[in-house]
Amino acid sequence: MMRNLVTSLLEHEKITTTDAKAKELRGVADKMITLGKRGTLHARRQAMSFIRDNRITKKVFEELSPRYSERMGGYTRVIKVGTREGDNALLSVIELMPAEEKKAAKRKKAAK
């Protein structure tokens, strides 16, 4: 189940799931992006053994890793959105954080 959630999160960059699953998913998704930042063959094989979709693994190593090259961790954000109607379970949206470039540009404008 966690493999499918990680694959969906990395593919769509935002998913809605229960709060408990989102909290568990944070660490696994961060680990996959950290593997992408390493960029070695061994890291790619480790990511492929968990993600199991070559297209998503390629996205992690070629798109997501450069986006977070300056960030030391915390690549995901969990936002609570309410409860599910059927069983009253807490729902959360988990999404990948925006790129650092936008924040750096805003900081430079604010400093001037």
Backbone as a ProteinNet text record, in pm:
[ID]
protein_1_A
[PRIMARY]
MMRNLVTSLLEHEKITTTDAKAKELRGVADKMITLGKRGTLHARRQAMSFIRDNRITKKVFEELSPRYSERMGGYTRVIKVGTREGDNALLSVIELMPAEEKKAAKRKKAAK
[TERTIARY]
81.8	0	86.9	192.9	278.3	348.2	383.2	445.8	352.5	225.8	128.9	107.6	102.6	85.1	204.5	324.9	444.9	447.5	415.9	414.9	312.1	194.5	91.4	132	190	233.5	341.2	438.1	545.5	496.7	395.5	341.4	256.7	163	67.7	112.4	208.1	265	165.8	47.3	-52.7	-159.5	-185.1	-291.2	-366.2	-489.5	-570.7	-581.7	-553.4	-559.2	-590	-599	-625	-502.4	-525.9	-420	-307	-341.6	-239.7	-152.5	-214.2	-137.2	-48.6	-98.9	-20.8	102.9	87.5	200.9	306.7	265.2	360.2	425.1	348.5	396	504.8	499.5	598.3	741.4	772.4	909.3	954.6	865.5	902.5	924.2	836.6	851.3	979.2	1008.1	1132.2	1253.8	1246.9	1359.1	1380.1	1272.9	1284.8	1347.4	1309.2	1367.1	1513	1546.7	1686.2	1769.5	1713.8	1783.8	1807	1708.1	1722.4	1830.9	1845.5	1950.6	2089.2	2100.4	2230.2	2271.2	2177.2	2200.1	2288.8	2328.2	2415.3	2332.4	2399.5	2333.1	2269.7	2340.2	2287.2	2160.3	2160.9	2042.5	1925.8	1953.1	1848.6	1788.1	1872.4	1822.1	1740.4	1782.7	1705	1567.7	1565	1437.8	1349.2	1407.5	1329.7	1273.9	1343	1292	1169.8	1153.7	1038.1	927.6	963.9	864.3	801.8	880.3	833.8	768.2	788	741	858	913.6	1034.3	1012.7	893.3	863.9	870.3	817.4	817.1	958.3	1031.8	1170.4	1252.4	1231.3	1301.7	1263.7	1136.7	1091.5	1159.4	1171.7	1236.3	1380	1452.5	1594.6	1620.5	1531.7	1558.7	1483.8	1366.9	1288.7	1283.1	1247.6	1225.2	1355.3	1456.3	1582.8	1648.1	1656	1711.6	1626.4	1496.3	1408.3	1442	1482.4	1511.6	1661.1	1745.2	1889.6	1941.4	1882.1	1926.7	1856.3	1753.3	1674.1	1732.2	1740.8	1801.5	1702.6	1578.7	1477.4	1342.8	1241.6	1108.1	1052	1049	1003.8	853	784.1	639.2	571.2	442	361.9	229	181.4	53.4	-42.8	-156.6	-259.3	-387.5	-439.5	-562.7	-681.4	-772.7	-884.4	-1020.7	-1028.7	-1158	-1174.7	-1300.4	-1329.4	-1402.6	-1388.2	-1457.4	-1599.3	-1693.9	-1833.9	-1873.6	-1820.5	-1864.1	-1825.4	-1698.3	-1652.4	-1591.6	-1603.2	-1555.2	-1404.2	-1330.3	-1184	-1126.6	-1021.1	-954.6	-885.1	-910	-847.8	-743.8	-639	-532.7	-489.6	-441.9	-380.1	-229.8	-158.1	-12.3	37.9	128.4	178.7	327.2	392	532.7	545.5	646.6	669.1	707.7	678.1	720.5	871.7	922.9	1067	1123.1	1249.4	1316.7	1338.8	1347.9	1378.9	1277.3	1149.2	1045	1058.7	1090.5	1107.1	1229.4	1337	1458.3	1433.7	1358.5	1328.1	1242.5	1147.8	1063.7	1146.6	1240.6	1326.9	1412.5	1463	1547.2	1465.6	1340.2	1255.2	1223.4	1199.8	1166.1	1286.1	1406.1	1525.7	1557.1	1512.5	1543.5	1459.7
-118.4	0	125.9	125.1	242.7	267.9	161.6	177.9	248.8	210.2	274.4	420.3	450.7	588.4	675	622.4	697.9	722.5	620.1	634.5	738.9	735.8	833.5	974.5	989.2	1120.9	1177.7	1096.7	1145.3	1172	1099.6	1121	1248	1262	1372.9	1492.2	1472.3	1573.5	1622.7	1562.5	1600.2	1492.5	1435.7	1335.9	1358.9	1308.1	1313.8	1172.7	1159.4	1029.3	1052.3	945.7	962.6	1024.3	1083.7	1154.5	1061.2	943.3	848.5	802.8	773.6	732.3	845.7	967.8	1082.6	1102.5	1085.6	1102.4	995	873.1	766.1	787.7	838.5	858.9	964.8	1063.2	1171.9	1121.2	1034.1	984.4	903	822.3	737.8	822.9	920.4	1007.5	1091.4	1141.4	1217.2	1130	1005.4	914.3	892.6	880	859.2	981.3	1099.4	1221.2	1234.4	1196.5	1198	1101.4	984.8	891.8	956.2	1029.6	1098.8	1204.4	1270	1371.1	1309	1185.9	1117.5	1094	1045.4	1030.3	914.8	828.9	717.6	601.9	509.2	391.5	310.5	299.4	224.8	291	423.9	495.8	476.8	478.8	458.2	318.5	219	82.9	68	136.4	132.2	196.4	307.9	375.8	289.9	226.9	143	19.5	-28.6	-144.2	-107.2	19.4	62.2	120.5	204.2	274.5	182.3	103.4	3.8	61.2	187.8	247.5	328.7	281.4	344.6	490.5	523.5	661.6	754.3	708.4	789.2	796.8	686.8	688.2	788.5	791	887.4	1030.2	1052.5	1185.2	1227.7	1133.8	1165.3	1208.7	1135.8	1163.8	1282.6	1311.2	1416.5	1546.5	1541.2	1662.5	1704	1608.6	1644.8	1670.5	1589.7	1607	1742.2	1787.4	1921.5	2031.6	2010.4	2110.6	2132.6	2025	2033.5	2024.6	2064.6	2050.1	2132.5	2246.1	2331.5	2300.5	2221	2190.3	2068.1	2072.1	1963.9	1858.3	1874.1	1777.1	1844.1	1770.6	1828.2	1862.8	1764.3	1788.6	1780.7	1736.7	1721.2	1806.1	1830.5	1908.8	1836.3	1824.2	1759.3	1866.3	1875.9	1973.9	1898.1	1918.3	1850	1919.5	1837.8	1896.4	1861.5	1780.3	1748.2	1599.2	1555.9	1415.1	1357.3	1226.7	1154.9	1128	1139.9	1128.9	988	885.8	749.8	699.7	714.3	658.3	762.6	887.8	998.6	995	937.2	933.2	1070.5	1110.3	1237.6	1228.7	1326.7	1331.2	1440.7	1416.6	1514.1	1514.7	1628.4	1640.5	1642.3	1555.4	1556.3	1599.6	1695.7	1749.6	1777	1782.8	1817.9	1968.7	2011.1	2153.5	2220.8	2350.1	2421.5	2435.4	2468.8	2481.1	2597	2588.2	2690.6	2819.7	2811.5	2929.2	3039.7	3004.6	3103.8	3174.8	3098.7	3158.8	3249.6	3206.4	3287.8	3419.4	3415.2	3537.7	3631.9	3576.7	3660	3724.4	3647.3	3700.9	3815.4	3801.2	3907.5	4034.2	4019.3	4137.5	4204.1	4125	4179.7	4250.4	4203.8	4263.3	4399.7	4423.5	4550.2	4662.3
0	0	0	78.9	87	-47.2	-117.7	-248.3	-344.9	-342.7	-431.5	-393.7	-264.4	-221.3	-261.1	-243	-280.4	-430.2	-507.7	-652.8	-696.2	-637.2	-671.1	-631	-513.6	-468.5	-560.5	-595.9	-681.4	-823.7	-866.6	-1000.8	-1006.5	-913.8	-917.2	-833.3	-745.5	-655.2	-550.7	-543.2	-443.6	-440.6	-322.3	-309.5	-178.5	-174.6	-53.8	2.4	130.3	197	344.3	420.3	563	630.8	744.1	815.9	857.2	905.9	950.7	834	720.4	603.3	553.6	557	511.3	598.3	727.2	818	794.8	768.5	738	602.2	508.4	372	363.8	453.7	454.3	453	545.8	558.7	439	385.8	272.3	147.9	124.6	8.1	18.8	137.1	157.2	129.5	168.4	144.2	-5.2	-81.1	-225.9	-293.6	-250.9	-309.2	-268.7	-146.4	-102.7	-185.4	-217.7	-305.9	-442.3	-489.5	-616.9	-612.9	-498.7	-485.5	-487	-437.6	-443.5	-587.6	-667.9	-810.6	-853.3	-762.6	-799.4	-855	-917.9	-971.1	-858.3	-747.8	-634.1	-580.2	-569.9	-522.4	-619.4	-750.2	-850.2	-836	-813.2	-797.3	-669.9	-563.7	-439.5	-460.2	-530.6	-557	-646.5	-747.4	-838.1	-767.5	-665.4	-592.3	-509.4	-476.8	-398.2	-485.3	-582.3	-663	-767.6	-835.4	-931.6	-1056.7	-1085.7	-1210.6	-1265.6	-1373.9	-1427.6	-1463.4	-1509.5	-1547.4	-1425	-1313	-1190.5	-1132.2	-1139.2	-1090.9	-1171.1	-1299.7	-1385.7	-1347.3	-1316	-1274.5	-1144.4	-1051.1	-923.1	-945.3	-1028.6	-1047.9	-1139.4	-1234.5	-1331.6	-1305.4	-1240	-1217.2	-1070.6	-984	-843.9	-768.2	-793.1	-720.8	-747.5	-872.6	-894.4	-831.6	-823.4	-763.3	-616.2	-548	-405.5	-376	-469.3	-450.7	-332.6	-304.9	-195	-63.7	-68.1	51.2	121.2	253.4	329.3	376	349.9	392.1	397.9	436.5	445.8	309.8	221	84.1	71.1	175	169.1	275.8	252.3	345.9	362.9	486.3	516.3	565.5	498.3	534.4	566.8	687.2	727.3	660.9	603.1	529	586.2	687.2	746.4	767.1	763.6	785.4	665.7	649	542.3	587.8	497.3	532.8	577.7	513.2	542.8	680.7	718.8	845.6	939.1	904.3	987.6	1010.9	916.9	927.8	892.5	961.6	932.4	797	711.3	579.2	574.4	497.9	479.3	333.9	291.2	160.1	184.3	116	123.7	-12	-12.6	-137.7	-126.9	-241.1	-245.1	-230	-159.4	-137.3	-268	-281.6	-402.2	-406.9	-522.9	-542.6	-460.9	-425.6	-345.8	-423.3	-554.8	-635.7	-614.4	-604.3	-586.7	-452.9	-348.2	-216.5	-212.9	-277.7	-278.6	-351.1	-459.6	-533.9	-449.8	-374.4	-288.2	-177.5	-122.5	-15.2	-66.4	-189.2	-246.4	-267.4	-312.9	-332.3	-200	-97.3	34.4	96.6	67.2	124.6	63.5	-58.5	-126.9	-79
[MASK]
++++++++++++++++++++++++++++++++++++++++++++++++++++++++++++++++++++++++++++++++++++++++++++++++++++++++++++++++

